[in-house]
Amino acid sequence: MTFTSSDPESRPTSALAAAGIVAPLLFLSAFSQTSQAHGTMEVPESRIYNCFLNNPENPSDPACAAAKAVGGTQPFYDWNEINQANADGNHQALVPDGQLCAGGRSKYAGMNLARSDWQATPITPKADGTFDFRFYATAPHSTRDWIFYITRQGYTGSEPLKWGDLFEFCRLGNVPVGADKRYTLTCPLPQLTGKHVIYTTWQRNDSTEAFYTCTDVVLGGGSTSVWADEGALQAQSGLSAGSQVTLRLFNSSGNDLESIVYSVNQDASAADWAFGFANAVNAQSQYARIGVLDPASDTITPVQSASGNRVYTQANLNLSHEVDIQPADGNQAPSAVISASPTSVTGAGAVNLSASQSSDPDGDPLSYSWQILSGAGASLSGTTGANVVLNLDAPAQAQTVTVELAVNDGQVSATATAGITHTPESTGNGDYDYVYPAGIGSYVPGETVVLGSDGNRYQCRPFPEGQWCNINSPYHYAPGTGANWGDAWIKL
């Protein structure tokens, strides 16, 4: 199996394009073990998505760092799976007070932390009093309803969020999803001021599964804004002198409307060039601004930060944008590709990892750097070179071992990650089809037998209960250990 640094779930060429950035030299995190996961709020960014975008391995944001201390980094990479498989609209029954931002799941407990420093996005309504929320759905679904709640005026966040802290302000039905896997959800903003939490439930119509999102915002009392929030400007790497950064604006038909080019005159950190670029755009553009919005004055001011600025366009024009980065001397970033064989291991074993399919469009020689991001009992035969071996000790329980490759062409780097499914040996309890969770998505109700992490065999229940066997939610359905495993499995 091959893992590349091109994310097929994003538009158009990199994982950062979801925020309107086409930046070949920036950090690319491409492989995810969340193919069954489904989405989160992108504009304004949800609490967990903000942590994912801001260096999940070493968060500079204090709230994200505290969340990492609670649950590690994996929840950040699985930003699109805060869900309940059996919700069926009964959200308050399944998601307890104090656990709303985690959707009632212990894996995401860090999102529930009562902190005053969760990064909040200032938002203001359009002239008609509405705001266009944008939800990024890695796997779109037919929808029963979207429900938006917001904290009451005076909410301080001194305690984990409770249902009693919220009131509903918007409810939508089956809104069509765009070709870019984004739902545009237009809701009237309530007449509130200050910092608040918006809580969103997304109930599927084709399943009982539902998804939950906490988004921190700052409201300005319902005053309207001439600016539409287009998402964060993410500058995750410094630029050398001679590089160019271009803001491209497109009208509603997708035609070029305006381009603002910013030249980097001297080597600059990510925060420095982002600040300079924002000032250049604000001085030259007729239709866009970059910075931090002050809802009271409806002005946008740049800050010297790699991730603290946001892109805004004139709300009445329905514009879209890209940020293109051209490194100095026309150098193009390399492409990082990991080949792994095998991609799953039972017990102790080894995996051959190769970066030989990585490439550089300029033909520059590449250097390689490997590291293990997660996984117990895992080690590498080396950290440099195109080919290394991942050695795995026999695990106590099923896990995913995540390895990162960074390739560098002498000027810029690109990264890719690969996940290896690692499961315990059979305890001799008979034949089975898979070692759980390998094979999820292909289990046959009434037939498939798996080996659980407790060493016992489990058979997928007959239809219709058997449909839960294929839900990738170990907290609920891992055979023998999940909170609701008996709904999906029969112990043999």
N, C-alpha and C positions, 0 to 999 in steps of 0.2 A: 504494500500500500504506500502511496505517495502523499505527502503533506506539503502544500505550497504556501507561499506568502500572499496569495491572491484569494480573497474571501468572496465566494460566490454569492453570499447572502447580502453583500453590500454593493453600493453603486458609486462611481462606475468602475474605478480601477483599484481602490484600496479600502482597507477597513475604516479609514478616516473619511471616506467620501460620504458616509452617512451624515456627517456634519458639514458637508459641502466642500471638503478639502480633498484635492487630488495632490498628494505630496509624496513622491516616490522615495524620499530619503528619510521620512519619519518612521517611527516605530510601527511595525506591522505585526499584529498578533493574529494568526490566521486560522489555527486549527482549534476547534472547540468540541468538547465531548457532550454537546447539548443539542443533538439533532432533533430530540423530541421536545425541546423547549420552544417557547413561542413568542415572547416579546416583552417590551417595557416602554415607558414613556421616554421619548427622545427630545421633544420640545414642549415644555422645559424639561431638562434632564431629570430622570428619576434619581433617587438617592443612590441606588446601587449602580446605575449606569454611569453616574458621575465618578464613582470610585473606580469602575472599570477603565474609564477613559484617562484617569489621572494616576498612571503607574501603579497597577494593582500589586506588583511584587514589593514595592517600597513606597507606599503612599506618603506624599508630603502633606496632604490634607489631614489635620489632626483627627477629625471624626472618622475618616476612612481608615486611618492607622489604628484607631481604637476598635473599629469593626473587625479589622484583620486580626487583632489580638484575641478577639472572641472566637472567630470562626475560620481563621486562615484566609488564604487567597482564593481558594476554589470557588466560593460563592460569587466573587467578582467576575470570574470567567463564565459562570453560569447565570449571568445577569438576567437572562430571559426565561427563567423557569420558576419564579415564585408563584406557586400554584397550589390548588387543592383539586384532586382528581374527582372527588365525589361531591363537589359543592352544590350543583344543581340549584343555584340561586340562594342557598341557605348560608350566606356568608357569615352572618353574625353567630350562627350556631357552631360553625366549624373553625372560625378564626377568633381566638380568645382575646379579651382586652389585654393590652400590653404586648401583643404579638402581631399587630396588624401589619407592620412594615415587613415582617418576615412571612406574611401569609399563613401564620400558624406553624411554620416549619422551623425546627431547631437549627437546621443547616444555615439559615439566614438570620440567626438571632442577633448578629451584630447590627443589623439594620434597625433593630428596636431600641437601640441605646438612646436614653434621654439626654440629649446634648443640645446646647444652644448654638453650636458652631457647625451644624450641617450646612453645606454650601447651598445657598438659596438663590434662585434666579428671579430678578425683578420682571414682572409681567404687567402689561397694561392692556385694556380692551381696545378694539378697533372703534371706529366712529359709531357703529351700531351697538356697542356695548359687549360684543362677543370677543372671544379669543380662540384662535385655531390651535388646539393641542395636536401634537403629532406623535403617534404611537408607532414604534418600529416593531413589526411583527415578522420574526424570522420564519414563522410558519403561520400564515393567515388562516382564519377559520370563519365559517358561518357563525354569526353572532346572535345571541338572544337579546342581550342588552349591555350597554356601557353605563355605569353609574359613577358619578363624580361627587365626592364629599369634600368638605373643607372644614378646618378647625374654626371654632367660634372666636369672635373677637375677644381678645384678652388671653388667648391660649399662650402659655409660656414654654411648653415643652419640658417642664421640670420632671415630668413622669412619662413613662412610655405611653404611646398613643392608645387611647381607648375609644370605643364606639361612641360613648357619651360625649367625647370631645368634638364630635363631627356633626354636621348637618348636610343633607343632600342638596346640591344646587344644579345638577344637570343629569338628565337621563336620555340616552340615545338608543336606537334600535340597531338593525343590521346595516351599518354604514359600509359602503363598498370600499375595498382596499385598492390602493394605487398599484401600478405596475412595479413600483420600487419597493413594495411590501410595507408601505406606510399608510396608516389610517389617519385622515384628517378629521378631527372631532371638534366641531364648532359649538362652543358653549358660552352662555352669558356669564360674565364674571360677577360675583356678588360684591356688594358695596362694603368692602372691608379694607383695612389698612394694616401695614406692618407685615411681619413674617408669619407665614402660615404653612400648614401641611395640606396638600391636596391628595386625597386617597381615591384611587380608581379601581373599580372591579370590572373585569371583562369576562362575562359569562358566555361560553360557547353554546350554540344551538344544536350542534351535531354531537354533543357529548355533555356529560355532567361536569366536565372540567372547567375551572375558572382560574383567572390570574389576577394578581394584586400588585399595586404600585403605590409607593410613597414618593411624592415629589415636593421638595421644599421651595417655596416661592416667597417673593415680597410683593405686596399689593399696595397701590397708591390711592386707595379710596374710590376706585371706580372711574377715575379720570381717564379719558381716552388718549391714545398715543398715535402719532403719525407713523410709528415704526413697527415693523413686524419682526419678531424674533426668529432668526434663521438657524440658531444653534451656536455652539461654542467654537471659537477659533482655537484649535489644538496645535501648539507648537512644541513638539516633543524632542527636537534636536536643534543644536546650534547650526549656524550657517557661516561659511567662510566668505571672505571679501570677494566681490564679483558675482555673488549669487543674486537671483532675482525672484521676487514673490509677486504674483499677479492676482488681483481680484477680478474675476469675470462675472458679469451680470447678464442674465438672460430674461427675456420677456416671457409672457405666458405661453407663447407659441414655441419657445425654446430657441429663439433667435438672439444672437449677441446684441446687447444693448450698450454696454460700457465695459472698458477694461482700464484698471488702474495698476501701473507697474511700479514696484518699489525695488530699488537697487541697494544691496547691502554693501556699504563702502569699506567696512572693516569687519574682521572676524567678530561674530556676535553670538551671544548665548541665545537660547530659545526665548527667554523673557525679553531680551533686548530687541531682537528683530521683530517680535510680535508687537512690541510697543511702537517701534518705528514704523512698521507697516500700518498699524492702526491709525497713527497720526497722519501718514501720507494719504490714506483712503479718506479720512475725515476732511482733509484739506482740499481734495481734488474731486471726490465723487459727487455727482448730482443726486444719486439715488440710494446710497448706502452709507452706513456708519459702523465702526467697530469700537467696542469698549464696554463700559458698564452703564446701564440705563438708570437714571434717576427719575423714578415715577412722578415725583412732585413737579419737576421742571420739564420732563420729557426730553432731557438732554443726555447725550452719550459721551462718556469720557474714558479714554484709554487708560489702562493700568499696566505697570511693568510686571507682567506675569505671563508664564507660558500657557496657562489655561484659564485665566480669569476674565478674558475678553470674549465678547459675543458679537456675532454679525447681525446687523439689522438692515432691513431694506424698507423702502416706502410701502406702507401697508396697503395703500389703494391701488398698487400696480401689479400685485401678485407676481413678484419676481422670484427667481432662483439664482443660485450662485455656485461658483467653484473658486477654490484658492489653489493656484498652480505654483509649484516651486521648481525653479531651474537652478541647480547647483552651479557653482563657479566653473568656468571653462567648459560648460556644456556637459559636464559629467552626469551620467544617469545612474540611478541607484541599482544595485544588483538585485536579483531575485533569489530568495532563500527557499530551498526545497529539501524536505527530509523524506528519504525512503527508509522504511522500517520493515524488517523481516525476522520473525513473524510479528504480527500486531497484537497478539494475545499469547500469554504464557500461563500455564498451570503449574503451580509449585515453583521450585527453583529452576532457573533457566537463563538464557541469554538472548538478546535481540541485537541483530546487526543493523547499525544505523549508518546511513550514507548521505552525504551532501553532494554527491557527484552530479546530480541533476540541477544543482544551483548554477546560475549563470549571471553574466554581466553584459548588458547590451553594448557597452563600449569595448568589450574584449579585455578588460583589465584583469590581472591575476587576483584571485580571491584568497583571503585568509578565513579560517573557520574557528569558532569558539562554541563549545557545548557546555550545557549545565542542566542539572536536574532541578525542576521547579517543585515537584511534589512526588511523594511515594516513599514508603518505608522500605529499608533493606535493599536499596538500589544504589549502584555505583557505576561509574564509567571507566573504561580502560584508558581513556585519555580525554583531555578537554580541547585539544586542537587536532587538526587534520581532517581530511574529507571523510574518513571512515573511522568509526569508533564502535565499541561493543558496550551495550548496556547489560550489566550483570545483575540478576535479581535473586535474592534469597527467597526461600519459601515464605509466603505471607501468612500472617495469622488470620486475615480476612481479606475479602475481595477489595481491590483498590485499582485506581488508575494512576499509572506512573507517567508524569508529564515531563518531557525533555524539550529544551529550547536550543535551537541552532541560531547563531548570529554569523552572518557573512559580511565581510568588509572588503571594499575594492580599493582601499587606501585612503578614501575620503569620506564615504558614507557607508552606513550599514543597513541591513534589512534582517528581520528575524522571522522564524517560523517555529511552531511548536507541534509536537506529536504526542498523542496519548496512547499508552500501551495498557490493555486490559490485563490485569494480573490477579489470578484467583488461586485459592488453596487446592491442594491435591484432593482427590476422592478418598473418602474414608472406607471404601470398600462396601458401600451400601447398595451396589447393583449398578445397572446401566443407566445412562442419562444422555439426553441430546445435547445439552449445553451446560457449562458452568456459569451460573448467573453472575453478572448481567449480560454475558455474551449472547448475541442472537436476538436481543429484544427487538421487536418489530416483526419477527418472523415466527413467533410462537403460535402453535395451532391449538385453539381451545379444545380441551378434552383429550389431547394427545401428547403435547410436548412435556417432557420431563427434564427438570434442571437440577443441578447440585447447588444447594444453598451454601452460604458462608459458614453455617453451623455444621456442615458435613452431612446433612440429610438431603434426601431426594424429595422433590415436590412436583406434582402434576398440575398443569394448568387446568383450571375448572372448565367444565363444558360451557358452551355458549348459552346465555349471554354473559354470565359472570366472567368467562374466560377472556373477554376483551380487556380486562384489567391487567392480565399477565403482561401485555405489551406496553403498558404505561411505564415510562422510564422515570419513576419516582421512588427511589429506594427507601426513602423515609416512610412511605406508606405501604409499598407493595413488595419489598425485598422478601423473598420466601423465608418464613420462620422468624424474621427479625423486624420487618416493617410493621408500623402501627396497625395497618389494615390488611396484613398479608393473607388472612383467611378469606377475604373477599375474592382473591384471585387464585389461590393455590390450595391443593389438597396434599397433606403430608403423607408420604408413602412409607 
